[in-house]
Amino acid sequence: MSLDPLRDQIPDYAKDIRLNLGSLVNETTLTDQQKYGAFLASALAGRNATVIKAIESEVAEKLSPEAKTAAKSAAAIMAMNNIYYRATHLMSAEDYQTLPAKLRMNIIGNPGVDKIDFELWSLAVSAVNGCGMCLDSHEKVVRKAGLAADQVQAALRIAAVVHAAAAVLDGEAALG
């Protein structure tokens, strides 16, 4: 996987982001599906069109259609869940935490790919969106399923760097 066209758009002041993108595409602690799905889900969570298009292009031949859909679904469902669960966790009134969410989340139960991969992508998106409750929940699931701490860390590193690339490009666009 080569993200050179994306890396070339990142300015020199963010050279670390550029270098980290390069090293993360060579990450070996995750399966290819886990790695590329984390890149795609994180890009969608970062909401920068340039980053999304570049990463989608790079993973197009690396992920099956089902895995692409599942990574997109992880970004979508976590966009909803991260807001809801972060809010109920941050509110001081404890009764909100005991109420059922009453939100459809069927994709989590049947994501169309290995559930561990979907949970890992959901964890990456939760890192981008800053939901501690969701991070804890998805981390417990993937660790119980056998993923090691360094594998979870790899997904978090991907999420952090992809998000940083999106933030830098958003900032540059705002500067004109």
MARVEX-397073 format. One record per residue: residue in three letters; x, y, z of N, C-alpha, C in turn; residue number from 1. Coordinates in nm, 4 decimals. Layout:
<recs>
residuo;n.x;n.y;n.z;ca.x;ca.y;ca.z;c.x;c.y;c.z;num
ALA;X;Y;Z;X;Y;Z;X;Y;Z;NUM
...
</recs>
This chain:
<recs>
residuo;n.x;n.y;n.z;ca.x;ca.y;ca.z;c.x;c.y;c.z;num
MET;0.0853;-0.1168;0.0000;0.0000;0.0000;0.0000;0.0898;0.1229;0.0000;1
SER;0.0602;0.2161;-0.0849;0.1372;0.3389;-0.0925;0.0453;0.4584;-0.0749;2
LEU;0.0778;0.5380;0.0204;0.0006;0.6602;0.0427;0.0812;0.7822;0.0001;3
ASP;0.1739;0.7623;-0.0925;0.2614;0.8711;-0.1355;0.1859;0.9953;-0.1819;4
PRO;0.0807;0.9837;-0.2622;0.0096;1.1062;-0.3035;-0.0473;1.1841;-0.1838;5
LEU;-0.0966;1.1144;-0.0850;-0.1471;1.1806;0.0360;-0.0312;1.2393;0.1155;6
ARG;0.0717;1.1620;0.1333;0.1880;1.2081;0.2091;0.2483;1.3340;0.1461;7
ASP;0.2472;1.3404;0.0134;0.3034;1.4567;-0.0567;0.2261;1.5852;-0.0278;8
GLN;0.1007;1.5742;0.0133;0.0191;1.6927;0.0420;0.0382;1.7448;0.1843;9
ILE;0.1034;1.6674;0.2670;0.1228;1.7077;0.4061;0.2449;1.7991;0.4139;10
PRO;0.2281;1.9194;0.4680;0.3374;2.0176;0.4702;0.4531;1.9747;0.5610;11
ASP;0.5660;2.0397;0.5411;0.6877;2.0050;0.6149;0.6727;2.0191;0.7659;12
TYR;0.5913;2.1137;0.8123;0.5766;2.1281;0.9572;0.5122;2.0057;1.0210;13
ALA;0.4476;1.9224;0.9386;0.3845;1.7989;0.9874;0.4576;1.6760;0.9342;14
LYS;0.5888;1.6888;0.9198;0.6708;1.5798;0.8661;0.6523;1.4504;0.9458;15
ASP;0.6354;1.4605;1.0771;0.6158;1.3402;1.1583;0.4913;1.2636;1.1149;16
ILE;0.3864;1.3358;1.0807;0.2631;1.2708;1.0347;0.2915;1.1986;0.9030;17
ARG;0.3606;1.2648;0.8139;0.3977;1.2069;0.6850;0.4786;1.0782;0.7057;18
LEU;0.5767;1.0823;0.7926;0.6611;0.9657;0.8190;0.5819;0.8532;0.8866;19
ASN;0.4950;0.8903;0.9791;0.4138;0.7887;1.0468;0.3173;0.7196;0.9509;20
LEU;0.2599;0.7936;0.8576;0.1749;0.7298;0.7557;0.2545;0.6250;0.6802;21
GLY;0.3769;0.6597;0.6449;0.4615;0.5664;0.5721;0.4939;0.4415;0.6506;22
SER;0.5227;0.4579;0.7788;0.5574;0.3396;0.8584;0.4350;0.2539;0.8906;23
LEU;0.3211;0.3167;0.9095;0.2018;0.2392;0.9458;0.1484;0.1530;0.8319;24
VAL;0.1749;0.1913;0.7086;0.1301;0.1050;0.5990;0.2084;-0.0260;0.5985;25
ASN;0.3218;-0.0272;0.6673;0.4024;-0.1488;0.6776;0.3811;-0.2224;0.8095;26
GLU;0.2811;-0.1822;0.8854;0.2478;-0.2454;1.0136;0.2256;-0.3958;0.9922;27
THR;0.2870;-0.4793;1.0768;0.2752;-0.6246;1.0581;0.2060;-0.6966;1.1732;28
THR;0.1691;-0.6256;1.2801;0.1041;-0.6952;1.3909;-0.0433;-0.7246;1.3622;29
LEU;-0.0999;-0.6559;1.2635;-0.2394;-0.6777;1.2241;-0.2446;-0.7551;1.0934;30
THR;-0.3545;-0.8250;1.0715;-0.3760;-0.8841;0.9399;-0.3971;-0.7708;0.8408;31
ASP;-0.3822;-0.8002;0.7130;-0.4061;-0.6961;0.6130;-0.5478;-0.6413;0.6230;32
GLN;-0.6449;-0.7291;0.6432;-0.7829;-0.6816;0.6541;-0.7993;-0.5899;0.7746;33
GLN;-0.7420;-0.6277;0.8883;-0.7516;-0.5428;1.0071;-0.6864;-0.4075;0.9829;34
LYS;-0.5676;-0.4093;0.9238;-0.4927;-0.2854;0.9003;-0.5638;-0.1941;0.8019;35
TYR;-0.5994;-0.2468;0.6863;-0.6605;-0.1622;0.5842;-0.7997;-0.1162;0.6249;36
GLY;-0.8728;-0.2016;0.6964;-1.0031;-0.1611;0.7479;-0.9902;-0.0500;0.8508;37
ALA;-0.8868;-0.0567;0.9350;-0.8626;0.0495;1.0332;-0.8298;0.1807;0.9633;38
PHE;-0.7518;0.1730;0.8561;-0.7217;0.2940;0.7790;-0.8502;0.3550;0.7229;39
LEU;-0.9345;0.2715;0.6617;-1.0557;0.3238;0.5979;-1.1550;0.3779;0.7003;40
ALA;-1.1812;0.3020;0.8056;-1.2760;0.3478;0.9081;-1.2274;0.4772;0.9732;41
SER;-1.0973;0.4850;1.0006;-1.0407;0.6049;1.0631;-1.0476;0.7248;0.9693;42
ALA;-1.0243;0.7016;0.8408;-1.0335;0.8107;0.7435;-1.1753;0.8674;0.7397;43
LEU;-1.2736;0.7794;0.7368;-1.4125;0.8261;0.7358;-1.4452;0.9023;0.8629;44
ALA;-1.3934;0.8555;0.9762;-1.4174;0.9253;1.1026;-1.3507;1.0625;1.1038;45
GLY;-1.2384;1.0758;1.0331;-1.1675;1.2030;1.0273;-1.2333;1.3071;0.9395;46
ARG;-1.3205;1.2638;0.8495;-1.4076;1.3511;0.7690;-1.3378;1.4427;0.6695;47
ASN;-1.2136;1.4188;0.6378;-1.1461;1.5021;0.5390;-1.1547;1.4317;0.4039;48
ALA;-1.2127;1.4973;0.3056;-1.2366;1.4355;0.1747;-1.1077;1.3882;0.1087;49
THR;-1.0014;1.4650;0.1184;-0.8746;1.4268;0.0562;-0.8209;1.2986;0.1180;50
VAL;-0.8241;1.2895;0.2493;-0.7753;1.1710;0.3191;-0.8648;1.0513;0.2874;51
ILE;-0.9944;1.0710;0.2907;-1.0875;0.9609;0.2622;-1.0639;0.9061;0.1215;52
LYS;-1.0566;0.9942;0.0234;-1.0375;0.9495;-0.1155;-0.9041;0.8796;-0.1345;53
ALA;-0.7988;0.9323;-0.0755;-0.6664;0.8711;-0.0899;-0.6627;0.7324;-0.0267;54
ILE;-0.7166;0.7206;0.0920;-0.7139;0.5905;0.1604;-0.8095;0.4931;0.0942;55
GLU;-0.9257;0.5393;0.0538;-1.0195;0.4491;-0.0153;-0.9563;0.3952;-0.1426;56
SER;-0.8859;0.4791;-0.2138;-0.8179;0.4366;-0.3354;-0.7115;0.3314;-0.3057;57
GLU;-0.6376;0.3527;-0.1997;-0.5303;0.2599;-0.1642;-0.5812;0.1255;-0.1149;58
VAL;-0.6943;0.1238;-0.0467;-0.7451;-0.0033;0.0067;-0.8401;-0.0732;-0.0899;59
ALA;-0.8715;-0.0092;-0.2005;-0.9712;-0.0625;-0.2944;-0.9414;-0.2060;-0.3356;60
GLU;-0.8178;-0.2369;-0.3640;-0.7795;-0.3712;-0.4076;-0.7350;-0.4590;-0.2920;61
LYS;-0.7267;-0.4024;-0.1720;-0.6757;-0.4760;-0.0557;-0.7876;-0.5355;0.0293;62
LEU;-0.9052;-0.4761;0.0212;-1.0193;-0.5224;0.0998;-1.1273;-0.5786;0.0085;63
SER;-1.1923;-0.6826;0.0546;-1.3071;-0.7360;-0.0185;-1.4202;-0.6328;-0.0118;64
PRO;-1.5166;-0.6443;-0.1020;-1.6321;-0.5533;-0.0936;-1.7008;-0.5599;0.0432;65
GLU;-1.7075;-0.6805;0.1008;-1.7702;-0.6961;0.2321;-1.6909;-0.6233;0.3404;66
ALA;-1.5591;-0.6320;0.3333;-1.4756;-0.5651;0.4335;-1.4834;-0.4138;0.4177;67
LYS;-1.4870;-0.3645;0.2943;-1.5016;-0.2199;0.2735;-1.6328;-0.1705;0.3330;68
THR;-1.7392;-0.2439;0.3064;-1.8701;-0.2060;0.3607;-1.8690;-0.2116;0.5122;69
ALA;-1.8056;-0.3129;0.5689;-1.8003;-0.3258;0.7148;-1.7185;-0.2128;0.7776;70
ALA;-1.6078;-0.1748;0.7164;-1.5271;-0.0636;0.7695;-1.6068;0.0661;0.7643;71
LYS;-1.6789;0.0877;0.6566;-1.7648;0.2057;0.6459;-1.8761;0.1996;0.7499;72
SER;-1.9302;0.0803;0.7709;-2.0363;0.0625;0.8701;-1.9848;0.0895;1.0110;73
ALA;-1.8614;0.0489;1.0398;-1.8029;0.0761;1.1713;-1.7936;0.2270;1.1938;74
ALA;-1.7486;0.2993;1.0909;-1.7397;0.4455;1.1034;-1.8782;0.5064;1.1243;75
ALA;-1.9766;0.4554;1.0521;-2.1122;0.5104;1.0613;-2.1761;0.4833;1.1964;76
ILE;-2.1729;0.3585;1.2404;-2.2417;0.3249;1.3654;-2.1729;0.3892;1.4848;77
MET;-2.0394;0.3997;1.4781;-1.9682;0.4610;1.5890;-1.9863;0.6130;1.5903;78
ALA;-2.0135;0.6732;1.4752;-2.0446;0.8170;1.4743;-2.1674;0.8437;1.5608;79
MET;-2.2619;0.7524;1.5574;-2.3814;0.7641;1.6410;-2.3521;0.7215;1.7849;80
ASN;-2.2969;0.6021;1.8002;-2.2770;0.5472;1.9342;-2.1796;0.6296;2.0180;81
ASN;-2.0726;0.6783;1.9564;-1.9740;0.7560;2.0324;-2.0361;0.8810;2.0916;82
ILE;-2.1233;0.9463;2.0176;-2.1897;1.0659;2.0705;-2.2848;1.0274;2.1842;83
TYR;-2.3666;0.9269;2.1599;-2.4649;0.8886;2.2603;-2.3978;0.8409;2.3897;84
TYR;-2.3058;0.7454;2.3763;-2.2463;0.6873;2.4968;-2.1491;0.7830;2.5660;85
ARG;-2.0809;0.8661;2.4910;-1.9957;0.9671;2.5545;-2.0825;1.0629;2.6358;86
ALA;-2.1955;1.1029;2.5804;-2.2848;1.1954;2.6516;-2.3396;1.1325;2.7789;87
THR;-2.3876;1.0077;2.7702;-2.4441;0.9456;2.8906;-2.3360;0.9220;2.9962;88
HIS;-2.2145;0.8988;2.9521;-2.1040;0.8789;3.0456;-2.0624;1.0104;3.1123;89
LEU;-2.0658;1.1193;3.0376;-2.0221;1.2485;3.0900;-2.1259;1.3171;3.1774;90
MET;-2.2518;1.2821;3.1570;-2.3567;1.3458;3.2363;-2.3513;1.2940;3.3800;91
SER;-2.3680;1.3840;3.4753;-2.3546;1.3442;3.6154;-2.4749;1.2646;3.6660;92
ALA;-2.5889;1.2786;3.6029;-2.7070;1.2022;3.6452;-2.6907;1.0570;3.6011;93
GLU;-2.6821;0.9673;3.6968;-2.6533;0.8274;3.6677;-2.7678;0.7531;3.5995;94
ASP;-2.8893;0.8042;3.6081;-3.0021;0.7306;3.5509;-2.9916;0.7161;3.3989;95
TYR;-2.9201;0.8061;3.3306;-2.9058;0.7946;3.1850;-2.8250;0.6704;3.1466;96
GLN;-2.7340;0.6318;3.2337;-2.6514;0.5150;3.2044;-2.7288;0.3844;3.2185;97
THR;-2.8405;0.3874;3.2874;-2.9195;0.2661;3.3058;-3.0343;0.2540;3.2057;98
LEU;-3.0639;0.3611;3.1346;-3.1713;0.3575;3.0358;-3.1238;0.2859;2.9097;99
PRO;-3.2115;0.2070;2.8464;-3.1726;0.1451;2.7192;-3.1540;0.2533;2.6124;100
ALA;-3.0566;0.2341;2.5252;-3.0256;0.3349;2.4230;-3.1411;0.3532;2.3244;101
LYS;-3.2135;0.2482;2.2931;-3.3226;0.2518;2.1953;-3.2752;0.3049;2.0602;102
LEU;-3.1552;0.2657;2.0226;-3.0975;0.2990;1.8921;-3.0665;0.1683;1.8193;103
ARG;-3.0974;0.1650;1.6923;-3.0672;0.0446;1.6135;-2.9162;0.0331;1.5967;104
MET;-2.8646;-0.0877;1.6255;-2.7217;-0.1159;1.6138;-2.7002;-0.2570;1.5614;105
ASN;-2.7874;-0.3026;1.4730;-2.7821;-0.4400;1.4250;-2.6506;-0.4748;1.3568;106
ILE;-2.5851;-0.3770;1.2946;-2.4613;-0.4039;1.2224;-2.3539;-0.4598;1.3147;107
ILE;-2.3562;-0.4222;1.4417;-2.2552;-0.4711;1.5355;-2.2666;-0.6221;1.5537;108
GLY;-2.3866;-0.6725;1.5546;-2.4082;-0.8164;1.5716;-2.3824;-0.8971;1.4460;109
ASN;-2.3949;-0.8341;1.3302;-2.3769;-0.9056;1.2036;-2.3076;-0.8132;1.1029;110
PRO;-2.1768;-0.7914;1.1214;-2.1073;-0.6930;1.0387;-2.0688;-0.7403;0.8982;111
GLY;-2.0804;-0.8691;0.8708;-2.0442;-0.9186;0.7381;-1.8980;-0.9564;0.7233;112
VAL;-1.8189;-0.9372;0.8284;-1.6783;-0.9788;0.8341;-1.6539;-1.0381;0.9724;113
ASP;-1.5337;-1.0862;0.9939;-1.4962;-1.1374;1.1253;-1.5277;-1.0316;1.2310;114
LYS;-1.6018;-1.0713;1.3332;-1.6451;-0.9764;1.4363;-1.5270;-0.9069;1.5045;115
ILE;-1.4162;-0.9767;1.5207;-1.2986;-0.9158;1.5838;-1.2507;-0.7966;1.5016;116
ASP;-1.2481;-0.8128;1.3687;-1.2035;-0.7034;1.2827;-1.2973;-0.5837;1.2949;117
PHE;-1.4264;-0.6095;1.2918;-1.5244;-0.5011;1.3046;-1.5102;-0.4296;1.4390;118
GLU;-1.4915;-0.5057;1.5439;-1.4737;-0.4471;1.6771;-1.3463;-0.3633;1.6834;119
LEU;-1.2396;-0.4106;1.6179;-1.1144;-0.3352;1.6152;-1.1327;-0.2035;1.5410;120
TRP;-1.2055;-0.2063;1.4302;-1.2336;-0.0835;1.3552;-1.3210;0.0105;1.4369;121
SER;-1.4163;-0.0446;1.5099;-1.5018;0.0371;1.5963;-1.4188;0.1014;1.7064;122
LEU;-1.3204;0.0296;1.7567;-1.2299;0.0845;1.8566;-1.1502;0.2002;1.7978;123
ALA;-1.0977;0.1838;1.6777;-1.0206;0.2906;1.6128;-1.1061;0.4156;1.5939;124
VAL;-1.2280;0.3977;1.5472;-1.3182;0.5119;1.5275;-1.3523;0.5767;1.6618;125
SER;-1.3699;0.4957;1.7648;-1.3987;0.5499;1.8979;-1.2831;0.6342;1.9492;126
ALA;-1.1600;0.5976;1.9126;-1.0438;0.6790;1.9504;-1.0508;0.8143;1.8805;127
VAL;-1.0821;0.8133;1.7518;-1.0937;0.9387;1.6772;-1.2026;1.0256;1.7379;128
ASN;-1.3143;0.9646;1.7726;-1.4289;1.0401;1.8241;-1.4224;1.0676;1.9739;129
GLY;-1.3257;1.0105;2.0423;-1.3045;1.0413;2.1831;-1.4072;0.9873;2.2797;130
CYS;-1.4534;0.8653;2.2578;-1.5504;0.8066;2.3499;-1.4827;0.6993;2.4351;131
GLY;-1.4511;0.7342;2.5586;-1.3841;0.6412;2.6483;-1.4660;0.5178;2.6793;132
MET;-1.5949;0.5356;2.6951;-1.6819;0.4224;2.7254;-1.6788;0.3204;2.6106;133
CYS;-1.6833;0.3688;2.4868;-1.6798;0.2803;2.3706;-1.5411;0.2184;2.3530;134
LEU;-1.4374;0.2960;2.3798;-1.3016;0.2410;2.3743;-1.2884;0.1225;2.4697;135
ASP;-1.3319;0.1402;2.5927;-1.3246;0.0317;2.6912;-1.4033;-0.0902;2.6457;136
SER;-1.5235;-0.0665;2.5963;-1.6100;-0.1761;2.5548;-1.5490;-0.2566;2.4400;137
HIS;-1.5044;-0.1893;2.3361;-1.4497;-0.2600;2.2193;-1.3136;-0.3221;2.2491;138
GLU;-1.2346;-0.2562;2.3337;-1.1045;-0.3127;2.3714;-1.1234;-0.4437;2.4465;139
LYS;-1.2208;-0.4494;2.5362;-1.2474;-0.5733;2.6109;-1.2866;-0.6865;2.5160;140
VAL;-1.3672;-0.6553;2.4156;-1.4122;-0.7585;2.3213;-1.2949;-0.8135;2.2409;141
VAL;-1.2112;-0.7255;2.1866;-1.1010;-0.7741;2.1021;-0.9947;-0.8452;2.1844;142
ARG;-0.9709;-0.7996;2.3065;-0.8719;-0.8670;2.3909;-0.9230;-1.0046;2.4328;143
LYS;-1.0521;-1.0131;2.4661;-1.1111;-1.1429;2.5036;-1.1059;-1.2400;2.3856;144
ALA;-1.1145;-1.1861;2.2640;-1.1108;-1.2691;2.1435;-0.9681;-1.3080;2.1040;145
GLY;-0.8684;-1.2561;2.1745;-0.7322;-1.3001;2.1507;-0.6347;-1.1980;2.0948;146
LEU;-0.6798;-1.0772;2.0654;-0.5847;-0.9774;2.0174;-0.4972;-0.9303;2.1335;147
ALA;-0.3711;-0.9057;2.1033;-0.2748;-0.8616;2.2034;-0.2751;-0.7093;2.2130;148
ALA;-0.2139;-0.6593;2.3184;-0.2077;-0.5148;2.3411;-0.1392;-0.4428;2.2246;149
ASP;-0.0356;-0.5037;2.1666;0.0333;-0.4363;2.0559;-0.0531;-0.4297;1.9305;150
GLN;-0.1459;-0.5224;1.9144;-0.2386;-0.5160;1.8014;-0.3413;-0.4047;1.8217;151
VAL;-0.3917;-0.3930;1.9431;-0.4836;-0.2830;1.9747;-0.4112;-0.1508;1.9563;152
GLN;-0.2873;-0.1443;2.0048;-0.2092;-0.0223;1.9910;-0.1887;0.0132;1.8437;153
ALA;-0.1667;-0.0855;1.7584;-0.1472;-0.0585;1.6150;-0.2708;0.0081;1.5559;154
ALA;-0.3888;-0.0408;1.5921;-0.5125;0.0208;1.5422;-0.5268;0.1632;1.5949;155
LEU;-0.4888;0.1851;1.7194;-0.4950;0.3201;1.7771;-0.3944;0.4130;1.7093;156
ARG;-0.2773;0.3613;1.6779;-0.1769;0.4420;1.6091;-0.2263;0.4811;1.4700;157
ILE;-0.2887;0.3869;1.3995;-0.3458;0.4174;1.2677;-0.4507;0.5267;1.2816;158
ALA;-0.5412;0.5114;1.3773;-0.6470;0.6115;1.3979;-0.5871;0.7483;1.4275;159
ALA;-0.4858;0.7524;1.5131;-0.4248;0.8798;1.5518;-0.3583;0.9488;1.4330;160
VAL;-0.2853;0.8740;1.3544;-0.2109;0.9343;1.2436;-0.3042;0.9743;1.1298;161
VAL;-0.4016;0.8903;1.0988;-0.4978;0.9254;0.9940;-0.5760;1.0499;1.0356;162
HIS;-0.6154;1.0562;1.1615;-0.6861;1.1745;1.2102;-0.5969;1.2981;1.2041;163
ALA;-0.4717;1.2827;1.2404;-0.3792;1.3962;1.2349;-0.3620;1.4454;1.0911;164
ALA;-0.3525;1.3534;0.9960;-0.3412;1.3927;0.8548;-0.4641;1.4730;0.8133;165
ALA;-0.5823;1.4266;0.8545;-0.7059;1.4990;0.8226;-0.7062;1.6372;0.8862;166
ALA;-0.6623;1.6474;1.0109;-0.6601;1.7765;1.0804;-0.5630;1.8736;1.0135;167
VAL;-0.4457;1.8235;0.9741;-0.3475;1.9100;0.9073;-0.4027;1.9615;0.7751;168
LEU;-0.4635;1.8731;0.6969;-0.5160;1.9161;0.5675;-0.6362;2.0086;0.5843;169
ASP;-0.7188;1.9858;0.6841;-0.8277;2.0786;0.7139;-0.7731;2.2161;0.7516;170
GLY;-0.6703;2.2170;0.8342;-0.6088;2.3415;0.8754;-0.5482;2.4171;0.7591;171
GLU;-0.4816;2.3462;0.6713;-0.4222;2.4089;0.5537;-0.5307;2.4675;0.4619;172
ALA;-0.6403;2.3932;0.4468;-0.7504;2.4431;0.3633;-0.8104;2.5705;0.4231;173
ALA;-0.8197;2.5755;0.5548;-0.8751;2.6946;0.6207;-0.7835;2.8151;0.6055;174
LEU;-0.6538;2.7894;0.5998;-0.5588;2.8988;0.5825;-0.5608;2.9546;0.4402;175
GLY;-0.6118;2.8714;0.3499;-0.6271;2.9164;0.2123;-0.5032;2.8998;0.1351;176
</recs>
